[in-house]
Amino acid sequence: MAGGTGTFMGDTSECFTVLAQRHPKEVIGPLLAEFCGVTDDTVRRWLNQGKMPVGEGLLKLRTFLHLAGYTVDELVAVPRTVRDLIQVVGLGVRTPEQVREYLGYENIQDVYRVLIRGEGIMSTKRHKVDGILGETEDELKRRRAGWQARIEDSLGIATTTPATATPSVLVVAPTTVGVSNEPLVVEHLIAALSAVLDNGNQGRGPNGTAPKPLPERRVKAIREYVDEQQLNRLCAQLEMLR
């Protein structure tokens, strides 16, 4: 999908493809090269040959896409603490090797297993994750704000990242509803959000028929945006439309 600056949800490869379609490569290339700490030639290979980075480079690319306003499935699918730790690496606050040493892993692949593949953190490591996030909190906020401003300015966009996005379409005051209504509302919300996020290409059948089944990763991602208050408001809206 080319053109436009609206929110896009997909995996890393899909988001990167849309980024390349929406913005000139001569603009993306130098900015992404600086952000990822690689050469312009490396970024050109990513853009022109479809070769995705690995390891630290992949974490940095996902962080860049997030700051550019993309909802990256692999980031949304992991717990918030892991997302924050990914940004610690993605924004260069700590290197993967420093994270490995701090958490006490023997092999760097154990770090990538958690940060790239989304496998769970060992229970004995969780307090150490909290520790490194506490130590890096201020620097992470500073770098995040600085880079997001640069990305917005360079790409000519105004982003609100998923971590700070505030729904603006739910205007009915909260009310109490039965739990039995919630699954139906959630499924309608998932379909509607998916259609909006993909500019109407997903989440519906032909001629406005029932929504198509959505990939499980997308369902999990969109459920991140649903809380009890939102469900109550949506149920109230549905009652008013009956």
Protein Blocks (a to p, Z undefined) as FASTA:
>chain_A
ZZhjbdcdddfklmmmmmmmmpcfklmmmmmmmmnopafklmmmmmmnopacehjllmmm
mmmmmmnopacfklmmpcfklmmmmmmmmnomacfklmmmmnopabfklmmmmmmnopac
dfklmmmmmmmmmmmmmmmmmmmmmmmmmmmmmnopacddfklgccfkbmbdcddddfkl
mmmmmmmmmmmmmmmmnnopgoiaehhiacddddfklmmmmmmmpcfklmmmmmmmmmmm
ZZ
